[in-house]
Amino acid sequence: LLHFVDLDSTAHTYGPYTKQAHDCLELTDTYIAEILAAAPKNAIVALVSDHGFERVDREISVPILDMELELQGK
């Protein structure tokens, strides 16, 4: 039975520090532990990640900020 976890989508949907994201990380840890337990002693296991998450409280559009600064003469 294949189980799929997607922390990236979960964190984008619910936020990086939410219960849903934490649960997804816990499930990922469980799967990694199962893989390591099932792997032969001489196996090489590589884990990779594309990025982490940080909460964003405010977004700034650089082009809009630039236009506003030009209008203000700055």
C-alpha distances in whole Angstrom, upper triangle without the diagonal:
4,7,10,13,17,20,22,22,21,24,26,26,26,28,28,29,27,25,22,22,23,20,18,19,19,15,15,17,15,12,15,17,13,14,17,17,15,17,21,24,25,22,23,21,22,21,23,23,26,28,28,29,33,34,36,39,41,41,44,44,47,48,49,50,53,54,55,57,59,60,61,63,61
4,7,10,13,16,19,18,18,21,23,23,24,25,25,26,25,23,20,20,21,18,15,17,17,13,13,15,14,11,14,15,13,13,16,17,15,17,20,23,25,21,22,19,19,18,19,20,22,24,25,26,29,31,33,36,38,37,40,41,43,45,46,47,49,51,51,53,55,56,57,59,57
4,7,10,13,16,15,15,18,20,19,20,22,21,22,21,19,16,16,17,14,12,14,13,10,10,13,11,9,12,14,12,13,16,17,16,18,22,24,26,22,22,19,19,17,18,18,20,22,22,23,26,27,30,32,35,34,37,38,40,42,43,44,46,48,49,50,52,54,55,56,54
4,7,10,12,12,12,15,16,16,17,19,18,20,19,18,14,14,15,13,10,12,13,10,9,13,12,10,12,15,14,14,17,19,18,19,23,25,26,23,22,19,18,16,16,15,17,18,19,20,23,24,26,29,31,31,34,35,37,39,39,41,43,44,45,47,49,50,51,53,51
4,6,9,9,9,11,13,14,14,15,15,16,15,14,11,10,12,10,7,9,10,8,7,11,11,10,12,15,14,14,17,19,19,20,24,26,27,23,22,19,17,15,14,13,15,16,15,16,19,21,23,26,28,28,31,32,34,36,37,38,40,42,42,44,46,47,48,50,48
4,5,6,6,9,10,11,12,13,12,15,14,14,11,9,12,11,7,9,12,10,9,13,14,13,14,17,17,17,20,22,22,23,26,28,29,25,23,20,18,15,14,12,12,13,13,13,17,18,20,23,25,24,27,28,30,32,33,34,36,38,39,40,42,44,44,46,44
4,6,5,6,8,10,10,10,9,11,11,12,9,6,9,9,6,7,10,10,9,12,14,13,14,17,18,18,20,22,23,24,27,28,29,26,24,20,18,14,13,11,11,11,10,10,13,14,17,20,22,22,25,26,28,31,32,32,34,36,37,38,40,42,42,44,42
4,5,5,6,9,10,10,9,12,13,14,11,9,12,13,10,10,14,14,12,15,17,16,17,20,21,21,23,25,26,26,30,31,31,28,25,22,19,16,13,10,9,9,9,9,12,13,15,18,20,19,22,23,25,27,28,29,31,33,34,35,37,39,39,41,39
4,6,5,6,8,9,10,13,13,14,11,9,13,13,10,12,15,15,14,17,19,18,19,22,23,23,25,27,28,28,32,33,34,30,28,24,22,19,17,14,13,12,12,11,14,14,16,19,20,19,22,23,26,28,28,29,31,33,34,35,37,39,39,41,39
4,5,5,6,7,8,10,9,10,7,6,10,10,8,10,13,12,12,15,17,17,18,21,22,22,24,26,27,28,32,33,34,30,29,25,23,19,18,15,15,14,13,11,13,13,15,18,20,20,23,25,27,29,30,30,33,35,35,36,39,40,41,43,41
4,5,5,5,4,8,8,10,8,5,9,11,9,10,13,14,14,16,18,19,19,22,23,24,25,28,29,29,33,34,34,31,29,25,23,19,18,14,14,12,10,8,10,10,12,14,17,17,20,22,25,27,27,28,30,32,32,34,36,37,38,40,38
4,6,6,7,10,10,13,11,9,13,14,12,14,17,17,17,19,22,21,22,25,26,26,28,31,32,32,35,37,37,34,31,28,25,21,19,16,14,13,11,9,11,10,11,14,15,15,18,19,22,24,24,25,28,29,29,31,33,34,35,37,35
4,6,9,11,10,12,9,9,13,14,12,15,17,17,17,20,22,22,23,26,27,27,30,32,32,33,37,38,39,35,33,30,27,24,22,19,18,16,15,12,13,12,13,15,17,17,20,21,24,26,26,27,30,31,31,33,35,36,37,39,37
4,7,8,6,9,7,7,10,12,11,13,16,16,17,19,21,22,23,25,27,27,29,31,32,33,37,38,39,36,34,30,28,24,23,20,19,17,15,12,13,11,12,14,16,17,21,23,26,28,27,28,31,32,32,34,37,37,37,40,38
4,6,6,9,8,7,10,12,12,13,16,17,17,19,21,22,23,25,27,27,29,31,32,33,37,37,38,35,33,29,27,23,21,18,17,15,12,9,9,7,9,11,14,15,19,21,23,26,26,26,29,31,30,32,35,35,35,38,36
4,6,9,9,6,8,11,10,10,13,15,15,16,19,20,20,22,25,25,26,28,30,31,34,34,35,32,30,26,24,20,18,15,15,12,9,6,7,6,10,12,15,16,20,22,24,27,27,27,30,32,31,32,35,36,36,39,36
4,7,8,6,7,10,11,10,13,15,15,16,19,20,21,22,25,26,26,28,30,31,35,35,36,33,31,28,26,22,21,18,18,15,11,9,9,8,11,13,16,18,22,24,27,30,29,29,32,34,33,34,38,38,38,40,38
4,5,5,6,9,10,11,12,14,15,17,19,20,21,23,25,26,27,29,31,32,35,36,37,34,33,29,27,23,22,20,20,17,14,12,12,10,13,15,18,20,24,26,29,31,31,31,34,36,35,36,39,40,40,42,40
4,5,5,6,9,10,10,12,14,15,16,18,20,21,23,24,26,27,29,30,34,34,36,33,32,28,27,23,23,21,21,19,16,15,15,14,17,18,22,23,27,30,32,35,35,35,38,39,39,40,43,44,44,46,44
4,5,5,6,9,10,11,12,14,15,17,18,20,21,23,24,26,27,29,32,33,35,32,31,27,25,22,21,19,20,18,16,14,15,15,17,19,22,23,27,29,32,34,34,34,37,39,38,40,43,43,44,46,44
4,5,5,6,9,10,11,12,14,15,17,18,20,21,23,24,26,27,31,31,33,30,28,24,23,19,18,15,16,14,12,10,12,12,15,18,20,21,25,27,29,32,32,32,35,37,37,38,41,42,42,44,42
4,5,5,6,9,10,11,12,14,15,17,19,20,21,23,25,26,29,30,31,29,27,23,22,19,19,16,18,16,13,12,14,14,17,19,23,24,28,30,32,35,35,35,38,40,39,41,44,45,44,47,44
4,5,5,6,9,10,11,12,14,15,17,18,20,21,23,24,28,29,31,28,27,23,22,19,19,18,19,18,16,15,17,17,20,23,26,27,30,32,35,38,38,38,41,42,42,43,46,47,47,50,47
4,5,5,6,9,10,11,12,14,15,17,18,20,21,23,26,27,29,26,24,21,20,16,16,14,16,15,14,14,16,17,20,22,25,26,29,31,33,36,36,36,39,41,41,42,45,46,46,48,46
4,5,5,6,9,10,10,12,14,15,16,18,20,21,24,25,26,24,22,19,17,14,14,13,15,14,12,12,15,16,20,22,25,26,29,31,33,36,37,37,39,41,41,42,45,46,46,48,46
4,5,5,6,9,10,11,12,14,15,17,19,20,24,24,26,23,23,19,19,16,17,16,18,17,15,16,18,19,23,25,28,29,33,35,37,40,40,40,43,45,45,46,48,50,50,52,49
4,5,5,6,9,10,11,12,14,15,17,18,22,23,25,22,22,18,18,15,16,16,18,18,17,18,20,21,25,27,30,31,34,36,38,40,41,41,44,46,46,47,50,51,51,53,51
4,5,5,6,9,10,11,12,14,15,16,20,21,23,20,19,15,14,11,13,12,15,15,14,16,19,21,24,27,29,30,33,34,36,39,40,40,42,44,45,46,48,50,50,52,49
4,5,5,6,9,10,11,12,14,15,19,19,21,18,18,14,14,11,13,13,17,17,16,17,20,22,25,28,31,32,35,36,38,41,42,42,44,46,47,47,50,52,52,53,51
4,5,5,6,9,10,11,12,14,18,19,21,19,18,15,16,14,16,17,20,20,19,20,23,25,28,31,34,35,38,39,41,44,45,45,47,49,50,51,53,55,55,57,54
4,5,5,6,9,10,11,12,16,17,19,16,16,13,14,12,14,15,18,19,19,21,24,26,29,32,34,35,38,39,41,43,44,45,47,49,50,51,53,55,55,57,54
4,5,5,6,9,10,10,14,15,16,14,13,10,11,9,12,13,17,18,18,20,23,26,29,32,34,35,38,39,40,43,44,44,46,49,49,50,52,54,54,56,53
4,5,5,6,9,10,13,14,16,14,14,11,13,12,15,17,20,21,21,23,26,28,31,34,37,37,40,42,43,46,47,47,49,52,52,53,55,57,57,59,56
4,5,5,6,9,12,14,16,14,15,12,14,14,17,18,22,23,23,25,28,30,33,36,39,39,42,44,45,48,49,49,51,54,54,55,57,59,60,61,58
4,5,5,6,10,12,13,11,11,9,11,11,14,17,20,22,22,25,28,30,34,37,39,39,42,43,44,47,48,49,50,53,54,54,57,58,59,60,57
4,5,5,8,9,11,9,10,8,11,11,15,17,21,23,23,25,29,31,34,38,40,40,43,44,45,48,50,50,51,54,55,55,57,59,60,61,58
4,6,8,9,12,11,12,11,14,15,18,21,25,26,26,28,31,34,37,40,43,43,46,47,49,51,53,53,55,57,58,58,61,63,63,64,61
4,7,9,11,10,12,11,15,15,19,22,25,27,27,30,33,35,39,42,44,44,47,48,50,52,53,54,55,58,59,59,62,64,64,65,63
4,6,8,6,9,8,12,14,17,20,24,26,27,30,33,36,39,42,44,44,47,48,49,51,53,53,55,57,58,59,61,63,63,64,62
4,5,5,9,10,14,16,20,23,27,29,30,33,36,39,42,45,47,47,50,51,52,54,56,56,57,60,61,61,64,66,66,67,64
4,6,9,11,14,17,20,24,27,29,30,33,36,39,42,45,48,48,50,51,52,55,56,56,58,61,61,62,64,66,66,67,64
4,7,10,13,16,20,23,26,29,30,33,36,39,42,46,48,48,50,51,51,54,56,56,57,60,61,61,63,65,66,66,63
4,6,10,13,16,20,23,26,27,30,33,37,39,43,45,44,47,48,48,50,53,53,54,57,58,58,60,62,63,63,60
4,7,10,13,17,20,22,24,27,31,34,37,40,42,41,43,44,45,47,49,49,50,53,54,54,56,59,59,60,57
4,7,10,14,17,19,21,24,27,30,33,37,39,38,40,41,42,44,46,46,48,50,51,52,54,56,56,57,54
4,7,10,13,16,18,21,24,28,30,34,35,35,37,38,38,41,43,43,44,47,48,48,50,52,53,54,51
4,7,11,13,14,17,21,24,27,30,32,31,34,35,35,38,40,40,41,44,45,45,47,50,50,51,48
4,7,9,11,15,18,22,24,28,29,28,30,31,32,34,36,36,38,40,41,42,44,46,46,47,45
4,6,8,11,15,18,20,24,25,25,27,28,28,31,33,33,34,37,38,38,40,43,43,44,41
4,7,10,14,17,18,22,23,22,24,24,25,27,29,30,31,34,35,35,37,39,40,41,38
4,7,10,13,15,19,20,19,21,22,23,26,27,27,29,31,32,33,35,37,37,38,36
4,7,10,13,16,18,18,20,22,23,26,27,27,29,32,32,32,35,37,37,38,35
4,7,9,13,15,15,18,20,21,24,25,25,27,30,30,30,33,35,35,36,33
4,6,10,12,13,16,18,20,23,23,23,25,28,27,28,31,32,32,34,31
4,6,9,11,14,17,19,23,22,22,24,27,26,27,30,31,31,33,30
4,6,7,11,14,16,19,19,18,21,23,22,23,26,27,27,29,27
4,7,10,14,16,19,18,17,21,22,21,22,25,26,25,28,26
4,7,10,13,16,14,13,17,19,17,18,22,22,22,24,22
4,7,10,12,11,11,14,16,15,17,20,20,21,23,21
4,6,9,8,7,10,12,12,13,16,17,17,19,17
4,6,5,6,9,10,11,12,14,15,17,18,17
4,6,5,6,9,10,10,12,14,15,16,14
4,5,5,6,9,10,11,12,14,15,14
4,5,5,6,9,10,11,12,14,14
4,5,5,6,9,10,11,12,11
4,5,5,6,9,10,11,9
4,5,5,6,9,10,10
4,5,5,6,9,9
4,5,5,6,5
4,5,5,6
4,5,8
4,6
4
